[in-house]
């Protein structure tokens, strides 16, 4: 009789883990309280608008495609990706205008990016870009296989590859990211453009280490893609592969408890009955999992975990035409770069001059909306529920200010808003995200690698963690790496 594993959570990590286990002959049951796959990559469909509510930037599609290849399937039969060139349209503000510092577009193509910087900034800065690109390629070649796509479940494992650690140090991986980026760029706009990606890891770009420049490599060198049919199409493709491999799905079921015998889980209790299991892989956020297990949510030594900032997300289905200047992904940088992150990360307050991501997925995929309509996805970093902001009392005023900024960005009052759905940290918390942040634990040095909650639970021998709250970390594509690595851990627990 084959072993049986319950995977809790049908997000990208859980789906990847389920696929990896199923192709090894394990009987897998995936349980999720939502009615569809995707996890943090949620969906909100109204009046013909198919709106994704989670991550909107997809990088490193080859990692995704490799999941299908390992299962002996052709990824093109499941999902189609469209390359976005430009990847981003960036506007830089001064104190009087949203684009007072000019505009820049990003291209994964080296020659196009060189020409953009040479035209908009200078040839010297364009030459700096070529050097920075080569640096990022070398950094990725060291960091990804040795410290991301690897099991780092202890400090000993981290130190087990001293040659790679030395190379990482020589590549300034342990210097502050701003210092690394300034080595190649003198222009402040370019410094912002090639460091803001640290926010994806829940870090201030001003405090992050150089190792997080690897996110810039994924973003700007490898480039950004769009799954045709929206981000949900990628989750649906993984689910279809999992079903083809025999994985069973039970949606709309909340996990309430685990039945333990001799420090092993024997069954998973849901609100609609129990499921027997030889092991469990869960993507439940670490705080929620600790509460379920009756444990304090603390680090070694009783220290509190530091959570990432959260975000306010406003989703719109609008009828009418948007300005031609709004591309698929648009970043509007605020004028007070340093002060904004001191407010958000150090003080837990709202950013004084926030930067905003505005995505218009219908620029590349018009079938996501009715004719002559667009989807607008607008996101601003805000404090998590651990911060100093009273959403009940101050939330309405924040939303009014946010709406006024969107008008400046081109989402004008002349457009007819047919659908609107806002999510603040309270909404993320209701979806089971610790401290109301979809970015989980901040990737500070002592909350990364072996210092992060390990995949293997320290007390329950057949409980394995996956996803944002464990290694290698938060966001696409890292959670898919986590899913594969967690499947390997689970297989080891079944032997």
C-alpha positions in Angstrom: 0.0 0.0 0.0 1.3 3.4 -1.0 1.9 6.1 1.6 -0.7 8.9 2.1 0.1 12.6 2.5 -2.3 15.5 3.2 -1.2 18.8 1.8 -2.8 21.7 3.6 -3.1 24.7 1.2 -3.5 24.7 -2.6 -1.2 27.7 -3.2 1.8 27.5 -5.4 3.9 25.8 -2.7 1.2 23.3 -1.8 0.5 22.5 -5.4 4.2 22.0 -6.2 4.6 19.7 -3.2 1.6 17.7 -4.2 2.9 17.2 -7.7 6.3 16.2 -6.6 4.9 13.7 -4.1 2.4 12.2 -6.5 4.9 11.5 -9.2 6.8 9.4 -6.6 3.8 7.2 -6.1 2.4 8.9 -2.9 -1.3 9.2 -2.6 -1.9 13.0 -2.0 -5.0 14.8 -0.8 -4.9 18.6 -1.0 -7.2 20.5 1.5 -8.0 24.2 1.2 -10.6 26.4 2.8 -10.9 28.4 -0.4 -13.1 27.1 -3.3 -10.2 27.3 -5.9 -6.5 26.8 -6.2 -3.9 29.6 -5.8 -3.7 30.4 -2.1 -2.3 33.9 -1.8 -2.9 34.2 -5.5 -6.7 34.7 -5.0 -9.4 35.8 -7.4 -12.3 38.2 -7.4 -14.7 37.9 -10.3 -17.5 40.3 -10.9 -19.5 41.6 -13.9 -17.2 39.9 -16.4 -14.0 41.2 -14.7 -11.6 38.3 -13.8 -9.4 40.0 -11.2 -6.4 38.4 -9.5 -6.0 39.5 -5.8 -2.5 38.2 -5.1 0.9 38.6 -6.6 0.9 40.2 -10.1 4.6 40.0 -11.0 5.7 36.6 -12.3 9.4 35.9 -12.9 11.5 32.9 -13.7 8.9 30.9 -15.6 11.4 28.2 -16.3 11.2 27.1 -12.7 7.5 26.8 -13.1 7.9 24.9 -16.4 10.4 22.5 -14.8 7.7 21.3 -12.5 5.9 19.9 -15.5 9.0 18.5 -17.2 9.9 16.6 -14.0 6.5 15.0 -14.2 7.1 14.1 -17.8 4.6 16.6 -19.2 4.8 19.4 -21.7 4.3 22.7 -19.8 2.9 24.4 -23.0 -0.1 22.1 -22.8 -1.0 23.6 -19.5 0.0 27.2 -19.4 1.2 29.9 -21.9 3.4 32.8 -20.8 3.7 36.1 -22.5 7.0 38.1 -22.1 6.4 41.7 -20.9 8.7 44.2 -22.6 8.9 46.7 -21.0 8.6 44.9 -17.7 7.9 48.1 -15.8 7.2 51.7 -16.6 8.7 53.8 -13.8 7.8 57.4 -12.9 10.0 59.4 -10.5 8.4 62.2 -8.5 9.6 65.5 -7.3 7.7 67.7 -4.9 5.5 69.2 -7.5 4.8 66.5 -10.1 4.3 62.7 -10.2 6.8 62.5 -13.1 9.0 65.4 -12.2 12.1 63.2 -12.2 11.2 61.7 -15.5 10.2 58.2 -16.7 12.2 55.0 -17.3 11.2 51.7 -18.7 12.8 48.4 -17.8 13.8 45.7 -20.4 15.2 42.2 -19.9 16.9 42.6 -23.3 20.4 44.0 -22.6 20.6 46.2 -25.6 17.1 47.7 -25.1 17.9 48.5 -21.4 21.2 50.0 -22.3 19.6 52.2 -24.9 16.8 53.3 -22.5 19.4 54.3 -19.8 21.7 56.0 -22.4 18.7 58.0 -23.8 17.0 58.9 -20.5 20.0 59.3 -18.2 23.6 59.1 -19.7 26.0 56.8 -21.5 28.1 56.5 -18.3 25.1 55.2 -16.4 24.3 52.8 -19.2 27.8 51.4 -19.0 27.2 51.0 -15.2 24.1 49.0 -16.1 26.2 46.5 -18.1 28.6 46.0 -15.2 25.7 45.6 -12.8 24.0 43.1 -15.1 27.2 41.0 -15.1 27.5 41.3 -11.4 23.9 40.1 -10.9 24.5 37.1 -13.2 27.5 36.1 -11.1 25.7 36.6 -7.9 22.8 34.4 -9.1 25.1 31.7 -10.2 26.5 31.5 -6.6 23.5 32.3 -4.5 20.6 30.4 -6.1 22.0 26.8 -6.2 23.9 27.0 -2.9 21.6 29.0 -0.7 18.1 29.1 -2.2 17.6 25.9 -4.1 19.0 23.9 -1.2 18.0 22.5 2.2 19.4 24.9 4.8 17.8 23.5 8.0 20.6 24.4 10.3 23.5 26.8 10.7 25.8 23.8 10.0 24.1 23.4 6.6 24.7 27.1 5.9 28.3 26.7 6.8 28.6 23.4 4.9 29.6 25.2 1.6 32.4 27.5 2.7 33.6 28.1 -0.8 30.2 29.5 -1.9 30.1 31.6 1.3 33.4 33.1 0.5 32.4 33.9 -3.1 29.2 35.5 -1.8 31.2 37.7 0.6 33.5 38.7 -2.3 30.4 39.6 -4.3 29.5 42.0 -1.5 26.5 39.9 -0.6 26.7 40.9 3.1 27.1 44.6 2.4 24.0 46.8 2.4 22.1 46.8 -0.8 22.3 50.6 -1.4 26.1 50.5 -1.2 26.2 47.7 -3.7 23.9 49.5 -6.2 25.7 52.8 -5.8 28.9 51.0 -6.9 27.3 50.9 -10.4 24.9 53.8 -10.5 25.3 57.4 -9.5 21.8 58.4 -10.6 19.3 58.2 -7.7 16.5 57.1 -10.0 18.5 54.0 -11.2 19.5 53.3 -7.6 15.8 53.1 -6.7 14.8 51.2 -9.9 17.4 48.4 -9.1 16.8 48.1 -5.4 13.0 48.5 -4.8 12.6 44.7 -5.3 13.8 44.1 -1.7 10.2 45.1 -0.8 9.1 41.8 -2.2 11.0 40.1 0.6 9.4 42.4 3.2 12.6 44.5 3.6 13.4 48.2 3.3 15.6 48.6 0.3 17.8 50.8 2.5 18.5 48.1 5.0 18.5 44.9 2.9 21.7 43.1 2.3 23.4 42.8 -1.1 22.2 39.1 -1.4 18.7 40.5 -2.1 20.0 42.0 -5.4 19.2 38.6 -6.7 15.5 39.7 -6.8 16.6 42.4 -9.2 18.2 39.7 -11.4 14.9 37.8 -11.5 13.0 41.0 -12.2 15.1 43.0 -14.6 17.6 40.6 -16.1 15.4 37.5 -16.6 12.4 39.6 -17.0 8.7 39.6 -16.2 6.0 37.4 -17.8 2.3 37.2 -17.8 0.4 33.9 -17.7 -2.2 34.1 -20.4 -5.5 34.1 -18.5 -4.0 35.9 -15.5 -2.0 34.7 -12.6 -4.8 32.2 -11.8 -4.0 30.4 -15.1 -0.7 29.3 -13.6 -2.4 28.0 -10.4 -5.0 26.3 -12.6 -2.3 24.7 -14.7 -0.6 23.2 -11.6 -3.9 21.9 -10.3 -4.7 20.2 -13.6 -1.2 18.6 -13.6 -1.8 17.4 -10.1 -5.2 15.9 -11.0 -3.6 14.2 -14.0 -1.1 12.6 -11.5 -4.0 11.3 -9.3 -4.0 14.0 -6.6 -7.3 14.5 -4.8 -8.6 18.0 -4.0 -11.0 18.9 -1.2 -11.9 22.6 -1.4 -14.0 24.6 1.0 -12.6 22.7 4.0 -10.9 24.4 6.9 -8.3 22.4 8.8 -9.1 22.6 12.5 -6.7 20.2 14.2 -4.2 17.3 13.9 -4.6 14.0 15.6 -1.3 13.0 17.2 0.0 9.6 18.4 3.6 9.4 19.7 4.4 12.8 18.2 3.2 11.8 14.7 0.1 13.0 12.9 -2.3 10.2 12.1 -5.1 12.2 10.7 -6.1 15.8 9.8 -9.4 17.1 11.2 -11.4 19.4 8.9 -14.8 21.1 9.4 -16.2 18.2 7.3 -14.5 15.2 8.8 -11.1 13.6 9.2 -8.5 12.5 6.7 -6.0 9.7 7.6 -2.4 10.6 6.7 1.1 9.2 7.1 2.5 12.8 6.8 1.3 16.4 6.4 2.8 19.2 4.4 1.3 22.5 5.4 1.6 26.1 4.0 -0.3 27.5 7.0 1.3 30.8 8.1 3.7 30.1 11.1 1.7 32.1 13.6 -1.6 30.3 12.7 0.2 27.0 12.8 1.7 27.7 16.2 -1.8 28.6 17.5 -3.2 25.3 16.1 -0.5 23.3 17.8 -0.9 25.2 21.1 2.6 26.8 21.0 3.9 30.3 21.5 4.8 32.1 18.3 8.3 32.9 19.3 11.9 32.5 18.0 14.6 30.6 19.8 15.2 32.4 23.1 11.7 33.7 23.3 12.3 36.5 20.8 9.3 37.7 18.8 9.3 37.2 15.1 9.5 40.3 13.0 6.8 40.5 10.4 7.1 42.2 7.0 5.2 45.4 6.2 1.8 44.7 4.7 0.0 46.4 1.8 -3.2 48.1 0.8 -4.5 46.7 -2.4 -7.3 48.4 -4.4 -8.8 46.4 -7.3 -10.9 48.1 -9.9 -12.9 47.1 -12.9 -13.2 50.3 -15.0 -15.0 51.1 -18.2 -13.3 53.6 -20.5 -9.8 54.2 -21.8 -6.8 54.6 -19.6 -3.9 57.0 -20.5 -1.5 55.4 -23.0 1.4 56.1 -20.5 0.0 53.4 -18.2 1.6 50.1 -19.2 1.1 46.6 -17.8 3.2 47.2 -14.7 3.8 50.8 -13.5 5.8 52.1 -10.5 5.3 55.6 -9.2 8.2 56.4 -6.9 7.5 58.9 -4.1 9.7 61.9 -3.6 10.9 61.1 -0.1 12.6 57.7 -0.6 14.6 57.5 2.6 12.0 59.0 4.9 9.3 56.8 3.5 11.0 53.6 4.5 12.1 54.9 7.9 8.4 55.6 8.5 7.2 52.2 7.3 9.9 49.8 8.6 11.5 51.5 11.5 8.4 53.2 13.0 5.6 51.1 11.8 3.8 54.1 10.4 2.4 55.1 7.0 4.9 56.2 4.4 5.2 60.0 4.3 5.6 59.9 0.5 4.6 56.4 -0.6 5.6 54.6 -3.8 2.8 52.8 -5.6 2.5 49.8 -8.0 -0.2 50.1 -10.5 -0.7 47.1 -12.8 -3.1 47.0 -15.7 -3.1 43.3 -16.7 -5.6 43.9 -19.5 -2.9 45.7 -21.4 -1.5 42.3 -22.2 -4.6 40.1 -21.6 -7.7 42.1 -22.7 -10.0 39.0 -22.3 -9.8 39.4 -18.5 -12.3 42.2 -18.8 -15.4 43.1 -20.8 -14.9 45.0 -24.1 -13.6 48.6 -23.7 -12.8 47.9 -20.1 -9.7 47.5 -17.9 -8.6 45.9 -14.6 -6.6 48.2 -12.4 -4.5 46.7 -9.6 -3.1 49.3 -7.3 -0.8 48.5 -4.3 0.9 50.5 -1.7 3.1 49.3 1.2 1.5 49.9 4.6 2.3 48.8 8.2 1.2 45.3 9.2 -1.2 44.9 12.1 1.9 45.0 14.4 2.4 48.6 13.3 1.1 51.9 14.5 -2.0 52.5 12.4 -5.6 52.3 13.6 -7.5 51.1 10.5 -10.9 51.4 12.2 -10.4 55.1 13.0 -7.9 56.3 10.3 -8.7 53.9 7.4 -11.3 56.0 5.6 -9.0 59.0 5.5 -6.2 56.8 4.1 -8.4 55.5 1.4 -9.4 59.0 0.3 -5.8 60.0 0.0 -5.0 56.8 -1.9 -7.8 57.5 -4.4 -6.6 61.1 -5.0 -3.1 59.7 -5.8 -4.6 57.3 -8.3 -6.2 60.2 -10.1 -2.7 61.7 -10.5 -1.5 58.5 -11.9 -4.2 58.4 -14.6 -7.0 56.4 -13.0 -9.3 59.5 -13.4 -12.7 60.2 -12.1 -14.0 60.2 -15.7 -13.7 56.5 -15.8 -16.7 54.4 -14.7 -15.8 52.1 -11.9 -18.0 49.1 -12.3 -16.2 46.9 -9.7 -14.1 47.8 -6.7 -12.6 45.6 -4.1 -10.1 46.9 -1.4 -8.0 44.8 0.9 -6.2 46.2 3.9 -4.3 44.4 6.6 -7.5 43.4 8.3 -8.6 41.6 5.2 -5.3 39.8 4.8 -5.6 38.7 8.5 -9.1 37.3 7.8 -7.5 35.2 5.0 -5.2 33.6 7.6 -2.1 35.7 7.1 -0.1 36.5 10.2 -0.2 40.1 11.4 -2.3 40.9 8.3 0.6 40.8 5.9 0.8 38.7 2.7 4.6 38.9 2.9 5.0 36.8 6.0 8.2 37.0 8.1 10.6 39.8 7.2 13.8 38.5 5.5 16.2 40.0 8.0 19.5 38.1 8.3 18.4 36.2 11.4 15.1 35.4 9.9 16.5 33.9 6.6 18.0 30.5 5.7 18.4 28.3 8.8 17.1 31.1 11.1 13.7 31.0 9.5 11.1 28.4 10.7 12.5 25.1 9.3 10.6 22.8 7.0 10.8 19.9 9.4 8.8 20.6 12.5 11.0 20.2 15.6 8.5 18.2 17.6 6.3 16.4 15.2 8.3 14.0 13.1 5.9 13.8 10.1 4.8 17.5 9.9 6.5 19.5 7.2 6.2 23.2 6.5 6.2 24.8 3.0 5.6 28.2 1.5 6.2 31.8 2.5 6.8 31.2 6.2 9.7 28.8 5.8 12.7 28.4 3.5 13.7 29.8 1.1 11.1 32.5 1.6 8.2 34.6 0.4 6.9 35.2 -3.1 7.0 33.8 -6.6 9.1 31.9 -7.6 10.6 31.0 -4.2 7.5 29.3 -2.9 7.6 26.8 -5.8 11.2 26.0 -4.8 9.9 25.6 -1.2 7.2 23.2 -2.5 9.7 21.0 -4.2 12.1 21.0 -1.2 9.3 20.3 1.3 8.2 17.3 -0.8 11.7 15.9 -0.4 11.6 16.3 3.3 8.2 14.6 3.5 9.5 11.7 1.5 12.3 11.3 3.9 9.8 11.2 6.8 7.8 8.4 5.1 10.8 6.1 4.9 
